[in-house]
Amino acid sequence: MISTPATAVEELTRSEELLWRRFSAVLGTLPGVVDERIRAATGLNHFQYGVLDVLSHQPDRRLQLTQIAKSSDASLSRLSHAITRLESAGLVTREICDFDRRANWAVLTDAGAVLVDESRAVYTQTIRETLLDRVPAEHHDALTSLLTSLLPGEVAEQCSTLDADLTG
């Protein structure tokens, strides 16, 4: 049974519907393309590689699991599964947080750092081909702001924290 809002909702205009369809097409196709290319280069899916990449940019190559989960809007369960796979491959270790025994750190190992370094060219090429080369450079800042505004507040906040090295 479909519930309808108590108040009337204005139908989408043709341009709004077209925008939504294109947005849905991007959400439906690009993640698979990126995942396939990253997997071919690293053996990892895009989410797993993203965890390694985030860690590679952190001081001491470590970050609390909750911070990683927030920045990717991933459940702790999904992240824990990914970390377990990355641990099994020797790419990360999990350490208990020294100031909060309930929290854990994900720490990038030397092998994980090597994988990220060796894969960065493929990762960069994938990013360029799927997004950057398709958006004129003069629109990058505006698109970044627009995409940030679409994120849930807590995710946008965590992304801003992690991206301080690029914006500060």
DRENBARO-461848 format. One record per atom (N, C-alpha, C): residue in three letters; x negated, y, z. Coordinates in pm, whole numbers, padded with zeros to 5 digits, always signed. Layout:
N
alaXYZ ...
This chain:
168
met-00084-00117+00000 met+00000+00000+00000 met-00089+00124+00000 ile-00060+00215-00086 ile-00136+00339-00097 ile-00064+00446-00016 ser-00137+00509+00074 ser-00075+00617+00150 ser-00100+00748+00078 thr-00003+00832+00078 thr-00015+00962+00012 thr-00029+01069+00118 pro-00107+01172+00087 pro-00120+01283+00183 pro+00015+01348+00210 ala+00029+01403+00331 ala+00154+01469+00372 ala+00183+01590+00284 thr+00077+01658+00241 thr+00097+01775+00156 thr+00061+01738+00013 ala+00119+01810-00079 ala+00092+01784-00220 ala-00054+01816-00251 val-00113+01732-00334 val-00251+01752-00376 val-00249+01791-00523 glu-00318+01897-00552 glu-00323+01945-00689 glu-00400+01844-00775 glu-00345+01810-00889 glu-00411+01717-00980 glu-00542+01776-01030 leu-00632+01686-01068 leu-00760+01731-01122 leu-00739+01795-01258 thr-00814+01899-01283 thr-00813+01957-01417 thr-00892+01864-01508 arg-00884+01887-01636 arg-00960+01804-01731 arg-01109+01815-01703 ser-01157+01936-01676 ser-01302+01952-01651 ser-01342+01888-01519 glu-01255+01892-01418 glu-01285+01827-01290 glu-01290+01675-01307 glu-01194+01622-01381 glu-01192+01478-01407 glu-01316+01435-01485 leu-01355+01514-01584 leu-01475+01484-01662 leu-01599+01486-01574 leu-01610+01586-01488 leu-01722+01595-01395 leu-01727+01471-01307 trp-01612+01432-01251 trp-01607+01314-01165 trp-01648+01188-01241 arg-01601+01174-01364 arg-01637+01056-01443 arg-01786+01048-01470 arg-01846+01162-01501 arg-01991+01163-01526 arg-02069+01132-01398 phe-02024+01190-01286 phe-02086+01163-01157 phe-02076+01014-01125 ser-01960+00956-01146 ser-01940+00812-01122 ser-02028+00729-01213 ala-02043+00771-01338 ala-02129+00698-01431 ala-02275+00702-01384 val-02319+00817-01336 val-02456+00828-01284 val-02473+00736-01164 leu-02378+00740-01070 leu-02386+00654-00952 leu-02382+00507-00989 gly-02311+00473-01093 gly-02296+00334-01132 gly-02410+00278-01214 thr-02484+00363-01283 thr-02588+00311-01373 thr-02731+00340-01330 leu-02758+00461-01286 leu-02898+00496-01256 leu-02961+00414-01144 pro-02889+00385-01036 pro-02954+00304-00931 pro-03004+00169-00984 gly-02928+00105-01072 gly-02971-00023-01128 gly-03094-00010-01216 val-03098+00096-01295 val-03214+00120-01382 val-03339+00142-01297 val-03327+00228-01197 val-03441+00257-01109 val-03483+00131-01035 asp-03387+00058-00981 asp-03415-00065-00907 asp-03492-00165-00995 glu-03446-00183-01116 glu-03509-00278-01209 glu-03654-00240-01238 arg-03679-00113-01263 arg-03815-00069-01296 arg-03909-00080-01175 ile-03859-00042-01058 ile-03942-00050-00938 ile-03969-00197-00904 arg-03869-00282-00918 arg-03887-00425-00889 arg-03990-00488-00984 ala-03985-00450-01111 ala-04080-00504-01208 ala-04224-00467-01171 ala-04241-00347-01118 ala-04377-00300-01085 ala-04426-00349-00950 thr-04333-00366-00853 thr-04377-00391-00716 thr-04324-00521-00656 gly-04220-00578-00715 gly-04156-00694-00654 gly-04056-00655-00546 leu-04042-00524-00522 leu-03951-00473-00419 leu-03837-00398-00486 asn-03724-00393-00417 asn-03617-00310-00471 asn-03646-00163-00438 his-03567-00074-00495 his-03592+00069-00477 his-03583+00111-00331 phe-03488+00056-00257 phe-03474+00090-00116 phe-03599+00050-00038 gln-03648-00071-00059 gln-03768-00118+00011 gln-03889-00032-00025 tyr-03903-00003-00155 tyr-04014+00081-00198 tyr-04001+00220-00136 gly-03878+00271-00130 gly-03856+00403-00070 gly-03899+00409+00075 val-03876+00301+00149 val-03922+00294+00288 val-04074+00307+00293 leu-04142+00231+00208 leu-04289+00238+00204 leu-04337+00378+00166 asp-04271+00437+00067 asp-04310+00570+00021 asp-04292+00674+00131 val-04179+00668+00203 val-04156+00762+00313 val-04266+00746+00419 leu-04296+00622+00452 leu-04401+00597+00552 leu-04537+00648+00505 ser-04563+00637+00377 ser-04694+00680+00325 ser-04716+00830+00338 his-04608+00907+00353 his-04618+01052+00365 his-04616+01100+00511 gln-04608+01009+00605 gln-04598+01046+00746 gln-04735+01044+00814 pro-04751+01130+00914 pro-04874+01123+00994 pro-04885+00983+01055 asp-05001+00927+01049 asp-05026+00792+01101 asp-04942+00686+01030 arg-04881+00720+00917 arg-04803+00626+00836 arg-04698+00554+00919 arg-04631+00625+01009 arg-04530+00565+01097 arg-04411+00657+01112 leu-04296+00593+01133 leu-04172+00667+01152 leu-04075+00576+01227 gln-03993+00637+01314 gln-03894+00557+01385 gln-03790+00504+01286 leu-03746+00382+01312 leu-03648+00319+01223 leu-03520+00402+01211 thr-03477+00463+01321 thr-03354+00543+01315 thr-03371+00663+01221 gln-03489+00721+01216 gln-03512+00834+01126 gln-03508+00789+00980 ile-03565+00672+00952 ile-03560+00620+00815 ile-03416+00591+00777 ala-03342+00529+00866 ala-03202+00495+00838 ala-03120+00621+00811 lys-03138+00724+00893 lys-03062+00848+00875 lys-03094+00914+00741 ser-03221+00917+00705 ser-03260+00988+00582 ser-03210+00917+00457 ser-03187+00787+00466 ser-03138+00713+00350 ser-02990+00678+00362 asp-02928+00721+00471 asp-02789+00689+00502 asp-02765+00538+00497 ala-02866+00465+00545 ala-02857+00319+00550 ala-02820+00276+00692 ser-02750+00167+00700 ser-02720+00112+00832 ser-02849+00057+00893 leu-02853+00052+01025 leu-02970-00007+01090 leu-02983-00154+01052 ser-02872-00220+01026 ser-02874-00360+00985 ser-02944-00375+00849 arg-02907-00291+00752 arg-02969-00297+00620 arg-03117-00266+00631 leu-03150-00162+00708 leu-03290-00125+00724 leu-03368-00236+00793 ser-03311-00296+00896 ser-03378-00403+00969 ser-03408-00520+00876 his-03313-00553+00789 his-03334-00660+00692 his-03450-00626+00598 ala-03452-00501+00549 ala-03560-00458+00460 ala-03694-00460+00532 ile-03697-00413+00656 ile-03822-00411+00733 ile-03872-00554+00756 thr-03780-00646+00783 thr-03819-00786+00803 thr-03885-00840+00676 arg-03828-00811+00561 arg-03888-00856+00434 arg-04024-00791+00412 leu-04034-00662+00441 leu-04162-00591+00424 leu-04267-00642+00523 glu-04224-00677+00644 glu-04315-00737+00742 glu-04366-00872+00693 ser-04276-00953+00641 ser-04314-01086+00591 ser-04417-01075+00478 ala-04407-00969+00401 ala-04501-00947+00291 ala-04630-00879+00339 gly-04636-00844+00467 gly-04756-00780+00521 gly-04769-00633+00486 leu-04656-00569+00450 leu-04660-00430+00406 leu-04630-00331+00518 val-04558-00375+00620 val-04530-00292+00738 val-04540-00379+00863 thr-04555-00312+00975 thr-04540-00377+01105 thr-04435-00298+01181 arg-04378-00364+01278 arg-04280-00300+01366 arg-04345-00290+01502 glu-04340-00170+01562 glu-04397-00149+01694 glu-04293-00084+01784 ile-04295-00122+01911 ile-04205-00061+02008 ile-04253+00081+02033 cys-04159+00173+02037 cys-04189+00313+02060 cys-04246+00331+02201 asp-04354+00405+02212 asp-04422+00423+02340 asp-04343+00511+02437 phe-04255+00598+02389 phe-04180+00685+02480 phe-04032+00650+02489 asp-03985+00554+02409 asp-03846+00509+02416 asp-03844+00361+02383 arg-03840+00277+02485 arg-03851+00132+02468 arg-03737+00073+02385 arg-03630+00149+02365 arg-03518+00099+02283 arg-03544+00120+02135 ala-03639+00205+02101 ala-03666+00242+01962 ala-03787+00166+01909 asn-03791+00154+01777 asn-03905+00090+01711 asn-03962+00181+01604 trp-04090+00168+01583 trp-04160+00235+01474 trp-04174+00137+01358 ala-04165+00185+01238 ala-04211+00111+01121 ala-04346+00173+01088 val-04446+00088+01074 val-04583+00135+01048 val-04632+00073+00917 leu-04673+00157+00826 leu-04725+00111+00697 leu-04862+00048+00718 thr-04880-00074+00670 thr-05010-00140+00681 thr-05101-00092+00567 asp-05226-00129+00575 asp-05319-00096+00466 asp-05272-00158+00335 ala-05222-00282+00341 ala-05171-00347+00220 ala-05051-00271+00164 gly-04964-00222+00251 gly-04850-00143+00207 gly-04894-00013+00142 ala-04995+00051+00200 ala-05047+00175+00144 ala-05108+00151+00005 val-05177+00040-00010 val-05236+00005-00140 val-05126-00017-00243 leu-05020-00089-00205 leu-04909-00113-00297 leu-04845+00018-00342 val-04821+00108-00247 val-04762+00237-00282 val-04856+00314-00375 asp-04984+00318-00342 asp-05080+00391-00426 asp-05088+00332-00567 glu-05093+00199-00576 glu-05104+00135-00706 glu-04975+00146-00788 ser-04864+00164-00721 ser-04734+00171-00789 ser-04687+00313-00815 arg-04757+00410-00761 arg-04710+00548-00770 arg-04692+00595-00915 ala-04779+00552-01005 ala-04766+00596-01144 ala-04635+00544-01206 val-04600+00418-01180 val-04475+00363-01232 val-04356+00433-01166 tyr-04366+00456-01036 tyr-04260+00524-00963 tyr-04239+00665-01020 thr-04349+00736-01039 thr-04343+00872-01093 thr-04285+00872-01234 gln-04329+00778-01317 gln-04277+00768-01454 gln-04126+00741-01452 thr-04083+00654-01362 thr-03940+00623-01351 thr-03860+00746-01310 ile-03910+00820-01213 ile-03844+00943-01169 ile-03836+01044-01284 arg-03946+01057-01356 arg-03947+01152-01468 arg-03846+01111-01575 glu-03846+00985-01614 glu-03758+00940-01722 glu-03611+00940-01684 thr-03579+00913-01558 thr-03438+00905-01520 thr-03379+01038-01474 leu-03465+01134-01436 leu-03411+01261-01388 leu-03489+01383-01437 leu-03614+01393-01399 leu-03688+01519-01417 leu-03701+01563-01563 asp-03726+01469-01654 asp-03739+01507-01794 asp-03604+01543-01857 arg-03496+01511-01791 arg-03361+01537-01844 arg-03301+01667-01790 val-03364+01722-01687 val-03315+01846-01627 val-03421+01953-01650 pro-03387+02061-01717 pro-03485+02168-01738 pro-03545+02216-01606 ala-03674+02240-01606 ala-03747+02278-01483 ala-03683+02397-01413 glu-03629+02491-01488 glu-03569+02609-01425 glu-03442+02575-01346 his-03390+02455-01362 his-03270+02413-01288 his-03301+02321-01170 his-03427+02282-01152 his-03461+02186-01046 his-03422+02235-00908 asp-03454+02359-00874 asp-03421+02411-00740 asp-03270+02415-00718 ala-03197+02459-00817 ala-03051+02467-00804 ala-02991+02327-00791 leu-03042+02232-00869 leu-02990+02095-00860 leu-03025+02033-00725 thr-03144+02060-00675 thr-03182+02011-00542 thr-03086+02065-00437 ser-03056+02192-00443 ser-02961+02252-00348 ser-02823+02191-00361 leu-02778+02172-00485 leu-02647+02113-00508 leu-02641+01970-00453 leu-02742+01889-00483 leu-02743+01751-00434 leu-02749+01747-00281 thr-02826+01836-00222 thr-02834+01842-00076 thr-02698+01875-00018 ser-02624+01965-00083 ser-02492+02002-00033 ser-02392+01888-00041 leu-02417+01788-00125 leu-02327+01673-00137 leu-02354+01567-00031 leu-02468+01574+00035 leu-02503+01474+00136 leu-02424+01496+00265 pro-02394+01388+00336 pro-02336+01407+00470 pro-02433+01490+00554 gly-02380+01572+00643 gly-02461+01666+00721 gly-02582+01606+00788 glu-02565+01494+00858 glu-02677+01433+00929 glu-02784+01383+00833 val-02744+01332+00718 val-02841+01285+00618 val-02918+01404+00561 ala-02848+01510+00528 ala-02914+01630+00475 ala-03013+01686+00577 glu-02974+01686+00704 glu-03061+01736+00809 glu-03187+01650+00821 gln-03171+01518+00821 gln-03286+01430+00831 gln-03376+01441+00709 cys-03315+01453+00591 cys-03394+01472+00468 cys-03477+01601+00479 ser-03415+01707+00526 ser-03487+01834+00541 ser-03605+01820+00637 thr-03585+01743+00743 thr-03695+01720+00837 thr-03809+01645+00769 leu-03775+01537+00697 leu-03877+01457+00631 leu-03942+01529+00515 asp-03870+01623+00455 asp-03921+01696+00339 asp-03995+01825+00376 ala-04019+01845+00503 ala-04084+01969+00547 ala-04220+01988+00481 asp-04288+01879+00447 asp-04418+01891+00379 asp-04404+01949+00239 leu-04284+01942+00183 leu-04262+01991+00047 leu-04197+02128+00044 thr-04134+02165+00154 thr-04058+02291+00156 thr-04115+02395+00250 gly-04204+02354+00338 gly-04254+02447+00440 gly-04383+02513+00407 
